C-alpha cells in the first residue's frame, strides 16, 4: 500500500485564490449530492480528500473525526470545517463549511416554499403519507447503529435504560444529556473535585441559554436563539435534533404541529447535505426567507466556533479519560433521546396497516439488503401517490 501523506506544516498551508477554489468546488459538489446522512457524508469525504486528493492522512482524518464527536454540532459539517482549516487555515475553515451547507440550504428552502405553497394539495399529502414511514425506518436504522456503538458495557446500558425512561417521562432533554455525561465521568474519575468545579459553570450556562429561549416569542431573534441553542448543545447524530425539535418547537413553544415536524424531517431526508438543514425548512415555515437564513445561521454557527476552538486541542482530546468518559455518557443519552422521539414520531406516521407495512419493508431493505435510503424514499412517495389516488377515486 502507498504511504499516506503526513500532516502539512504551517509553511505548507497556502491560502491563495487557487487553493480556496480547490476547497470550494468539492464541498459545493458534496453539499449538492451527498445523500444518506452523516455516516455517508464522512465516508464520501474520506474517499475524496484522503484517498483521491491525498490532502491528509488516514490518521489526520481519524483525529478530526474523534474531535468532531467530542463537541456539539453536526459531525459531517464539522469534518468539512476541519478539512478546510487543515488545507488553508482560517479562510479554508469558513469556505469549506459554507460551501458544504449552502447548496443543501438552498435546496431545502425551495422545498419549503413548495410545501408552504402547495402542501395542502392531495398529491403532496400523498407523497408525505408514503415518505413518513420510510423516515421512521431510516431513523431506526441510525438508532440501531448508534446504540451498538454507544453501549460498550453493562454500566452504559443501565445509563441508557434510565435515560430512556426519563425521556419518555418528559424530562428535560439537555438535563438528560448532561446527567448521563456527568455520571459516566464521575465513575471514571471518582473524587476529582476539579471536575465538579468545571461542570457547574457549564451546566449553569446551558441552563441560562435554555431560560433565554423559553422566554422568547416567535420573532426572528427568538428563532435565532432557539436554533443557536440547538447547535450549541446537541451531541451525536443529526437525528438527535429531532428530539429537541419535538420538545421545544412542538411541545413547549407550540410553533410547529406534530405533522409539520414530520414533514420537515421528511424533506430533510429527501434532500442532500447536512441533516441540520431541517432548520432551514422550519425557519422558512415560521419566518419566510429571512427565517430560513436566520435558523440556518443559528444552528451552524456554533459548529464553526467549536471546531476553531478545538483544533489545537485534538491530541489532548484523543487521550483524555475524562473527555472520553463524558462522551460515552452523552452518546448513550443521545440514543435514549432518539428512542423517545422515534416512539412519538411513529405514532403520528404509522396511522394504518399500509404505513406500518411501508415502515417494516423499508427497515428490512435498509438493515438486510443495504438499499440506499434515497430509493426507499422515492418508492414510499410513489406508494403514497398511488394510495392517495386510489382513496380519492
ZANULO-117277 format. One record per atom (N, C-alpha, C, O): x, z, y. Coordinates in steps of 0.1 Angstrom, whole numbers, plus 2048, in hexadecimal, padded with zeros to 3 digits. Example, Ala and Ser with C-alpha at 12.3 -4.5 7.8 and 13.67 -1.06 7.14 Angstrom:
<atoms>
88484E7C7;87B84E7D3;88484E7DF;88E8557DF;8808477EA;8898477F5;88184F800;88685080B;
</atoms>
This chain:
<atoms>
8088007F4;800800800;80980080C;81480680C;8047FA817;80B7F9823;80B80782A;80180E829;81680B831;816818838;80C817844;80C80D84B;806822846;7FD823852;80582585E;80F82C85E;80182086A;809822876;80883087B;7FE837878;813835881;813842886;80B843893;80983889A;80884F898;8018518A4;80984B8B0;81584E8B0;8038448B9;80B83F8C5;81084A8CE;8088538D1;81C8498D2;8218538DC;81B8508EA;8168458EC;81B8598F3;816857900;81B84B907;81484490F;828848904;82E83C90B;82882F906;82982590C;82282F8FA;81C8238F4;80D8228F8;8078178F5;80782C8FE;7F982A902;7F982190F;7FE825919;7F281690E;7F280C918;7E380C91E;7DA80C916;7E280C92B;7D480C931;7D2800939;7C9801942;7D87F5936;7D67E993F;7C87E393B;7C27E7931;7C47D9942;7B77D2940;7B67CC933;7AB7CC92D;7C17C692D;7C07C0920;7BD7CA915;7B47C790D;7C37D5915;7C17DF90B;7B37E590D;7AC7E8903;7AE7E7919;7A17EC91B;7967E3916;78C7E7911;7997D6918;78F7CC912;7907CC903;7857CA8FC;79C7CE8FD;79D7CF8EF;7957DB8E9;7907DA8DE;7947E68F1;78C7F18ED;77D7EE8EF;7757F18E6;7797E88FA;76B7E68FD;7647DD8F3;7597E08EF;76B7D28EF;7647C88E7;7607CD8D9;7547CB8D6;7697D38D2;7657D88C5;75A7E38C5;7517E48BD;75B7EC8D0;7517F68D0;7437F18D5;7397F68D1;7437E78DE;7377E08E1;7317DA8D5;7247DB8D3;7397D48CC;7347CE8C0;72E7D88B7;7237D78B1;7357E48B5;7317EE8AC;7247F48B2;71B7F78AA;7237F68BF;7177FB8C4;70B7F28C3;6FF7F78C3;70D7E58C0;7027DC8BF;6FE7DA8B0;6F37D68AD;7087DC8A7;7057D8899;7067E488F;7037E2883;70A7F0893;70D7FB88A;700802886;6FC80B88D;6FA7FD87C;6EE804876;6F380F86C;6FE80E867;6EA818868;6EC82085D;6F082F860;6F1837857;6F183386D;6F4841870;703844871;70B83B86F;706850874;714854877;71E85186C;72984C86F;71A854860;724851855;727842854;73383F852;71D83A856;72082B856;729827862;73281F861;72682D86D;72D82A879;73C82D878;74582687B;73E839872;74C83E870;754835866;75F832868;74D83185C;753828852;75781B858;761815856;74E816861;751809868;75D80B872;765802873;75E816878;769819881;77681A879;78181587E;77682086E;782821865;787813861;792810862;77D80B85D;7817FD859;7867F5865;7907EE863;7807F6871;7847EE87C;7917F3882;79A7EB885;793800884;79E80588C;7AA80A884;7B580B889;7A880E877;7B381286E;7B8807866;7C3804866;7AE80085F;7B37F6855;7B57E985C;7BF7E2859;7AD7E4865;7AE7D786A;7B77D6877;7C17CF877;7B47DE881;7BC7DE88D;7C87E788D;7D17E5894;7C87F1884;7D37FA882;7D780188F;7E3802892;7CD805896;7CF80D8A2;7D481B8A0;7DA8218A8;7D0820894;7D482E890;7D582F881;7D082787A;7DB83A87D;7DD83C86F;7D1843869;7C8848870;7D084385B;7C684B855;7C6859858;7BB86085A;7D285F85A;7D386D85D;7CD87086B;7C687A86E;7D1867875;7CB868882;7BC868882;7B5870888;7B785E87A;7A885D879;7A2869873;79786E879;7A886F869;7A287B863;7A388786D;79988F86D;7AE888874;7AF89387E;7A3892888;79D89C88C;7A188588D;796883897;789887891;78088D898;787883885;77A88687E;77789587D;76C89A87F;78289C879;7818AA877;77E8B1885;7758BA885;7848AC88F;7828B289D;7748AF8A1;76D8B78A7;76F8A389E;76189F8A2;7578A889B;74C8AB8A1;7598AC88F;7508B4888;7508C388C;7478CB889;75B8C7894;75C8D4898;7568D68A6;7548E28AB;7528CC8AD;74C8CD8BA;73D8C88BA;73A8BF8B1;7358CC8C3;7278C78C4;7278B88C7;7318B38CD;71C8B28C5;71A8A48C9;71A89A8BD;71D89E8B2;71788D8C0;7168838B6;72487F8B1;72D87B8B8;7278818A4;73488089F;73A8728A0;7458708A3;73186889D;73685A89E;73A8568AC;74484F8AE;73285A8B6;7358578C4;74285E8C8;74A8598CF;74486B8C3;7508728C7;75C86C8C0;76786C8C5;75A8668B4;76585E8AE;7698528B6;7758508B8;75F84B8BC;7628408C5;76A8458D1;77483E8D5;7668508D7;76D8568E2;77B85A8DF;7858578E7;77D8608D3;78B8638CF;7948578CD;79F8578D2;78F84D8C7;7968418C5;79A83A8D2;7A58368D4;79183A8DB;7938348E8;79E83C8F0;7A78358F6;79E8498EF;7A88518F5;7B684F8EF;7C084E8F6;7B684E8E2;7C384C8DA;7C983E8DE;7D583D8DF;7C18348E1;7C68278E4;7CA8258F2;7D481F8F5;7C282B8FC;7C582890A;7C2834913;7BE83291F;7C484090E;7C284B917;7B484E91C;7AA84A915;7B3853928;7A685792E;79D84B930;79184C92D;7A2840935;79A834937;79582F92A;78982A929;79D82F91F;79982B912;78E83490D;784830906;78F84190F;78584B90B;777847911;76D847909;77784491E;76A841924;76483491F;75983391C;76D82A91E;76981C91B;76481C90D;75981690A;76B822903;7678218F5;7598288F3;7508238ED;7578348F9;74B83B8F8;73F8348FE;7348328F8;74282F90A;737828912;73381B90B;72781890A;73D813906;73A8078FF;7338088F2;72B8008ED;7358148EB;72E8168DE;72081A8E1;7178178D9;71D8228EC;7108278EF;70781C8F6;6FB81B8F3;70D8148FF;70580C908;6FC802901;6F0801904;7017FA8F7;6F97F08F0;6ED7F78E9;6E17F28EA;6EF8028E2;6E48098DC;6DA80E8E6;6CE80E8E3;6DF8138F1;6D68188FB;6CD80D900;6C180F902;6D2801903;6CA7F6908;6C07F18FE;6B57EE901;6C47F18F1;6BB7EC8E7;6B07F68E5;6A47F28E4;6B38038E5;6A880D8E4;69F80D8F0;6938108EF;6A580B8FC;69D80A908;6927FF908;68780190C;6977F3902;68D7E8901;6827EC8F7;6777E98F9;6867F38EC;67D7F78E2;6738018E8;6678018E5;67880A8F0;66F8148F7;66580D900;65A811901;66A803908;6617FB910;6567F5908;64A7F590B;65A7EE8FD;6507E88F4;6467F28EF;63A7EF8ED;64B7FD8EB;6438088E5;63980D8EF;62D80E8ED;63E80F8FC;635814906;62B80A90A;62080E90E;62E7FD909;6257F390E;61C7EF903;6107ED906;6207EE8F6;6187E88EB;6167F28E0;6107EE8D6;61A7FF8E2;6198088D7;60C80B8D1;60B80F8C6;6018088D9;5F480B8D4;5EE7FF8CC;5E38008C6;5F57F48CB;5F07E88C4;5F17EB8B5;5FA7F28B0;5E77E68AD;5E77E889F;5F47E4898;5F87EB88E;5FA7D989C;6067D4896;6127DE897;6197E188D;6137E48A3;61E7EE8A5;61B7FA89D;624800896;60E7FE89D;60B80A895;60D808886;61181187F;60B7FB881;60D7F8873;61C7F9870;61F7FE865;6247F4879;6337F4876;637803875;63E80686C;63380B87F;63781987F;631821873;63882A86D;62581D86E;61F823863;628821856;62982B84E;62E815855;63781384A;64581884B;64C81B841;64A818858;65881C85A;65A82B859;664830855;65083385E;65284285E;655848851;65E850850;64E844846;652849839;660846835;66784E82E;66583A839;673836836;67C83F83D;686843838;67984284A;68184B851;68285984B;68D85F84B;67785E845;67886B83E;68286A832;68A873830;68285E82B;68B85C820;69A85C825;6A386181F;69C855830;6A9854836;6AF86283A;6BA865837;6A686A840;6AA877844;6AD880837;6B6888837;6A587E82D;6A7885820;6B488281A;6BB88A815;6B887581B;6C5870815;6D087781D;6DA87C817;6CF87782A;6DA87D832;6DA88C82F;6E589282F;6CE89282E;6CE8A182B;6D48A481D;6DC8AE81C;6D289B814;6D889E806;6E889D807;6EE8A6802;6ED89380E;6FB892810;70189D817;70C8A3814;6FB8A1822;7008AC82B;6FF8B9823;7098C1824;6F58BC81C;6F38C8814;6FE8CA80A;7048D4808;7018BF803;70C8BF7F9;7198C27FF;7218C97F9;71C8BD80B;7298BF811;7298CD818;7348D3818;71E8D281D;71E8DE825;71E8EB81C;7248F581F;7168EA810;7158F6808;7218F77FE;7208F17F3;72C8FD802;7388FD7FB;7399097F1;7419097E8;7319137F3;73291F7EA;7249267EB;71B9237F2;7239317E3;7179387E2;71393F7EF;7079407F3;71D9447F6;71B94B803;71494180D;70A945813;71993580E;71492B817;706927812;6FD92481A;703927805;6F6924800;6EC92F805;6E192B809;6F093B804;6E7946809;6E4945818;6D994681C;6EF94281F;6ED94082E;6E3934830;6DB935839;6E492A828;6DB91E82A;6CD922827;6C491D82E;6CB92A81C;6BD92E819;6B7936824;6AC934828;6BF940829;6BA948834;6B7940841;6AD942847;6C0937844;6BF92F850;6B292684F;6AB924858;6B0920843;6A4918840;697920842;68E91B848;69792C83D;68B93583E;68993884D;67E938852;69493B854;69293D863;68D93186A;685932873;692925867;68E91986E;67F91686B;677913874;67B91885E;66D91685A;664920861;65891D864;66992C864;66193686A;660935879;65993C880;66892B87F;66792988D;672930895;6709318A1;67D93488F;68793B897;68E9318A0;68E92589D;6959368AA;69C92D8B4;6A79268AD;6AF92B8A5;6A79188AF;6B19108A8;6BF9138AB;6C89138A2;6C29148B8;6CF9178BC;6D49258B7;6E09268B3;6CB92F8B6;6CE93C8B1;6D293B8A2;6DB94289D;6CB93289B;6CE93088C;6DC92A88B;6E392F882;6DF920892;6ED91A891;6F7924895;70192688E;6F592C8A0;6FF9368A4;70194189A;70C945896;6F5946895;6F695188B;6FD94C87E;705954879;6FA940879;70093C86D;70F93A86F;71793E867;71393587B;72293487E;72994187F;73494387A;72294B886;728958888;72A95F87B;734966879;71F95F873;720966866;72B96185D;733969858;72D95485C;73794F854;74595185A;74F953852;746951867;75295486E;75696386B;762966868;74D96C86D;75097A86B;75497D85D;75D98585A;74E976853;752977845;760973843;76897983B;76496884A;772963849;77C96C850;78896C84C;77897385A;78197B862;77B988866;77898B872;77899185C;77199D85F;7799A6867;7859A8865;7739AD871;77A9B687A;7829B1885;7899B888B;7819A3888;78899D892;78199F8A0;7779988A3;7859A98A7;77E9AC8B4;77F9A18BE;77599F8C5;78A99A8BE;78B98F8C7;7819848C5;77C97E8CE;77D9828B8;7739788B5;76697B8BC;75F9738C1;7619888BB;75598C8C1;75598A8D0;74B9868D6;76198D8D6;76298B8E4;76097D8E9;75B97A8F3;7659738E0;7649658E3;7569608E1;7519578E8;74F9668D7;7429608D3;7379658DD;72D95D8DF;7389718E2;72D9768EB;72B96D8F7;7209698FA;7369698FF;73496090A;72E953906;72694D90D;73394E8FB;72D9418F6;71E9428F4;7179398F8;71A94C8ED;70C94E8EA;7049508F7;6F994B8F8;70A957900;70395990D;70194C915;6F794A91B;70C944914;70B93791B;70092E915;6F992891D;70092E908;6F5926901;6E892B905;6DE923907;6E6939905;6D993E908;6D593B916;6C9939919;6DF93B920;6DC93892E;6D792A92F;6CE927937;6DE920928;6DA912928;6CC911923;6C4909928;6C9918918;6BB917912;6B191C91C;6A691691D;6B4927923;6AB92C92D;6A8923938;69D92193D;6B391C93C;6B2912947;6A9907943;6A090294B;6AA902937;6A28F8932;6938FC931;68A8F5934;69190892C;68490D92A;67C90E937;67090C937;683910942;67C91294F;67A904956;674903960;6808F9950;67F8EC956;6728E6953;66D8E7948;66C8DF95D;6608D795A;6648C9957;6708C5958;65A8C0955;65D8B2952;6608AB95F;6588A5965;66D8AB962;6738A496D;68089E968;6848A195D;685895971;69288E96C;69D89996B;6A5898961;69D8A3973;6A78AD972;6A58B6965;6AE8B995E;6988B9963;6958C0956;6988B894A;69D8BE940;6958AB94A;6988A293F;6A78A293D;6AC8A3931;6AF8A1947;6BE8A1946;6C38AE940;6CB8AE937;6BD8BA944;6C18C793F;6BE8C8930;6C68CD928;6B38C392C;6AF8C491E;6B98BD915;6BE8C290B;6BC8B0919;6C48A8910;6D38AC912;6DB8AA909;6D78B291D;6E48B791F;6E68C3915;6F18C490F;6DC8CB914;6DC8D690A;6DE8D18FC;6E68D68F4;6D68C78F9;6D78C18EB;6E58BC8E8;6EB8C08DE;6EB8B58F2;6F88AF8F0;7038BA8EF;70E8B88E9;7008C68F5;70A8D08F6;70A8DA8EB;7148E18E8;6FF8DA8E3;6FE8E58D9;6FB8E08CB;6FC8E78C1;6F98D38C9;6F58CE8BC;7028CA8B4;7098C28B8;7048D18A9;70E8CE89F;7098C6894;6FD8C5892;7128BF88D;70F8B7881;7098AA884;70C8A388E;7018A587A;6FB89787B;6F2896887;6EC8A088B;6F088988B;6E6887895;6D888A891;6CF88C899;6D688B884;6C988E87F;6C589D882;6B98A0883;6CF8A5885;6CC8B3889;6C48B3897;6BD8BC89A;6C78A889F;6C08A78AB;6B18A78A9;6AA8AC8B2;6AC8A289E;69D8A289C;6988B089C;68D8B28A1;69F8BA897;69A8C8897;6998CD8A5;68F8D48A8;6A28CA8AE;6A28CE8BC;6978C78C3;6908CD8CC;6958BA8C1;68A8B38C7;67D8B88C4;6748BA8CC;67B8BC8B7;66E8C18B2;66C8CF8B9;6618D18BE;6768D78B9;6748E58BE;6728E58CE;6698EC8D3;67A8DD8D5;6798DE8E4;66F8D48EA;6668D98F1;66F8C88E6;6678BE8ED;6588BE8E7;64F8BA8EF;6568C18DB;6498C18D5;6438CF8D5;6388D18DA;64A8D88CF;6448E68CD;6448EE8DA;63A8F58DD;64E8EE8E2;6508F78ED;64C8F18FA;6438F7902;6518E58FE;64F8DF90B;6428D690B;63D8D4915;63F8D18FF;6338C98FD;6348BC905;62B8B790B;6408B7906;6438AA90D;64089E904;63D893909;6418A08F7;63E8968ED;63489B8E3;6338A78E0;62D8918DD;6258948D1;62D8938C4;63888D8C5;6288988B9;62E8968AD;6308888A9;63A8838A4;6258808AC;6268728A9;63086A8B1;6378628AC;63186E8BE;63C8688C6;64A86B8C2;6528628C2;64C8778BD;65987B8B8;65C8728AB;66786D8AA;6538718A2;655869897;65885A89A;661854895;6518558A4;6538478A9;6618468AF;66883C8AD;6658508B6;6738508BC;67D8508B1;6878488B2;67B8588A7;68585889C;68584B895;690846891;679845893;67983888C;68082D894;68882588E;67E82D8A1;6868238AA;6958268A9;69D81C8A8;6998328A9;6A78368A8;6AD83189B;6B982D89A;6A5830890;6AA82B883;6AA81C882;6B381687C;6A0816889;6A0807889;6AB801891;6B07F688D;6B080889B;6BA8028A4;6C88078A0;6CA811899;6D27FF8A4;6E08038A1;6E680D8AA;6DF8128B3;6F28118A7;6F981B8B0;6F68298AE;6F082C8A3;6FA8328B7;6F88418B5;6E98458B3;6E18408BA;6E784E8AA;6DA8548A8;6D585B8B4;6C985B8B7;6DE8608BC;6DB8678C8;6D485E8D3;6CF8638DD;6D48518D1;6CD8488DB;6BE84A8D9;6B68448E1;6B98528D0;6AB8568D0;6A885C8DD;69C85C8E1;6B28628E4;6B08688F1;6AC85D8FB;6A4860904;6B18518FA;6AD846902;69E843901;69884190B;69A8428F5;68C83F8F2;68384A8F8;6798478FF;6868568F6;67E8628FB;67E86290A;674864911;68A860910;68C86091E;683855925;67E85792F;68284A91E;67A83F924;66B843924;66484092D;667848918;65984D918;655857922;64A857928;65F860925;65C86B92F;65F86793D;65986D946;66885E940;66C85B94E;67084D951;67784A95A;66C843948;66F83594B;67E832949;685839942;682828950;69082494F;69A82F954;6A483294D;69683595F;69F840964;69F84C95A;6AA852957;69484F954;69385994A;69C85693E;6A385F938;69C849939;6A484592E;6B3846931;6BA84B929;6B784293D;6C5843941;6C9852942;6D485693D;6C185A948;6C486894A;6C587093D;6CE87893B;6BB86D934;6BC874927;6C887091F;6CE878918;6CB86391F;6D785E918;6E486491E;6EC869916;6E586492B;6F186A931;6F287992E;6FD87E92B;6E788092E;6E788F92B;6EB89291D;6F389B91B;6E788A913;6EA88D905;6F8889902;6FE88F8F9;6FE87F908;70B87A904;71688090D;722881908;714885919;71E88A922;72689591B;73389591C;72089F915;7288AA90F;7328A5905;73D8AB903;72E89A8FD;7388958F3;7458908FA;7508938F4;74488A905;75088590C;758891910;76589190F;75289C915;7598A891A;7608AF90E;76B8B290F;7588B0903;75E8B88F7;7698B08F1;7738B78ED;7688A38F0;77489B8EB;78089D8F3;78B89F8EF;77E89B901;78989C90A;7908AA909;79C8AB90A;7888B4908;78D8C2907;7948C58FA;79D8CD8FA;78F8BF8EF;7948C38E2;7A08BA8DD;7A78BD8D4;7A28AF8E4;7AD8A68E0;7BB8AD8DE;7C18AB8D4;7BF8B58E8;7CC8BC8E6;7CC8C78DB;7D68CC8D7;7C08CB8D7;7BF8D68CD;7BD8D28BF;7BB8DA8B6;7BD8C58BC;7B98C08AF;7C28C68A4;7BD8CB89A;7CF8C78A6;7D78CD89B;7D38DC898;7D38E088D;7D18E38A3;7CD8F28A1;7BF8F389A;7BD8FB892;7B68EA89F;7A88EB899;7A88E888A;7A18EF883;7B08DF886;7B18DC878;7B58E886F;7B08E9864;7BE8F0875;7C48FB86D;7BD90886F;7C0912869;7B3909878;7AD91587C;7A391A872;79A91386E;7A592686C;79C92C863;78F92F86A;78492E864;790935876;78393887D;77B92C880;76F92C87D;781922885;77A915888;77490F87C;76890B87C;77B90F871;77690A864;76A91285F;76090C85A;76B91F860;76092885B;754926863;74992585E;756926871;74A92487A;744917877;737916876;74C90C875;7468FF872;73E8FF865;7338F9864;74390685B;73C90784E;72E90D850;72490884B;72D918858;72191E85B;717916863;70B915860;71D90F86D;714906875;70F8FB86D;7038F786F;7178F5864;7138EA85C;7078EE853;6FE8E6851;7088FA84D;6FD8FF844;6F190184D;6E68FE849;6F2907859;6E7909862;6E18FB866;6D48FA867;6E98F1868;6E48E486B;6DC8DE860;6D18D8862;6E08E0854;6D98DB848;6CB8E2847;6C18DC844;6CB8EF84A;6BF8F784A;6B58F1854;6A98F0852;6BA8EE860;6B18E986B;6AB8DB866;6A08D8869;6B48D3860;6AF8C685B;6A48C8851;69B8C0850;6A58D2848;69B8D483E;68E8D7845;6838D2841;68E8E084F;6828E4855;67C8D985D;66F8D785C;6848D1864;67E8C686C;6798BB863;66F8B4866;6808B8857;67B8AE84E;66D8B2848;6658AA846;66C8BF846;65F8C4841;6548C184B;6498BC847;6568C4858;64C8C1862;64A8B3864;63E8AF865;6548AA864;65289C866;64B89685A;64388D85C;64E89B84E;647895842;638897843;63188E83E;6348A2848;6258A5849;61E89B852;613897850;62689685C;62088C865;62187E860;619875864;62C87B859;62E86D854;62886A847;62385F845;62787383E;621871831;613874831;60F88082D;60A86B835;5FC86E838;5F386A82C;5E786E82C;5F8862823;5F085D818;5F985980C;60585B80D;5F3854801;5FB8517F6;6048457F8;60F8457F3;60083C801;609830804;61683580B;621831807;61483D815;62084181D;62984A814;63584A815;62385280B;62B85A802;6338517F8;63E8547F5;62C8477F4;63383D7EB;63E8367F1;6498347EB;63C8327FE;64782C806;653835807;65E830805;65184180A;65B84B80B;66384D7FE;66F84D7FE;65B84E7F3;6628507E6;66A8447E2;6758467DE;6658387E4;66C82C7E0;67882B7E9;6838267E4;67782E7F6;68282D7FF;68E8377FB;6998337FB;68A8437F7;69384D7F3;69B8487E6;6A78497E5;6948427DD;69A83D7D1;6A48317D4;6AF8317CF;69F8297DD;6A881E7E1;6B48227E8;6BF81D7E6;6B382D7F0;6BF8327F8;6C98397EE;6D58377EF;6C38427E6;6CC84B7DE;6D18457D2;6DD8477CE;6CA83C7CB;6CE8377BE;6D38287BF;6DC8247B7;6CD8207C8;6D18127C9;6D980F7D5;6DD8037D7;6DB8197DE;6E48177EA;6DF80C7F3;6E78047F8;6D280A7F4;6CC7FF7FC;6CE80380B;6CC80E80E;6D37F9813;6D57FC821;6C7800827;6BD7FA825;6C880B82F;6BC810835;6B580683E;6A8806840;6BC7FC844;6B67F284D;6AC7EA845;6A27E684A;6B07E6838;6A77DE830;69A7E682C;68F7E182C;69C7F382A;6917FB826;6877FD832;67B7FD831;68D7FE83E;6857FF84A;67D7F284C;6717F384F;6837E784A;67C7DA84C;6717D9841;6667D4844;6747DD835;66A7DD82A;65E7E682D;6537E282B;6617F2832;6577FB836;64E7F6841;6427F7841;6547EF84B;64D7E9856;6437DE850;6387DD855;6487D6847;6407CB841;6347D1839;6297CC83B;6377DC832;62C7E282A;6227E8834;6167E7832;6277EE83F;61D7F4849;6157E984F;6097EC851;61A7DE852;6137D3858;6087CE84F;5FC7CB853;60C7CC842;6027C7838;5F77D1836;5EB7CE836;5FB7DE835;5F17E9834;5E77E983F;5DB7EB83E;5EC7E884B;5E47E9857;5DB7DD858;5CF7DE85C;5E07D1854;5D77C5854;5CC7C6849;5C17C284B;5D07CC83E;5C67CE833;5BB7D7837;5AF7D5835;5BF7E383D;5B57ED842;5AD7E784D;5A17EA84E;5B47DF856;5AC7DA861;5A27CF85D;5987CD863;5A67C8852;59D7BE84D;5927C4845;5897BC841;
</atoms>
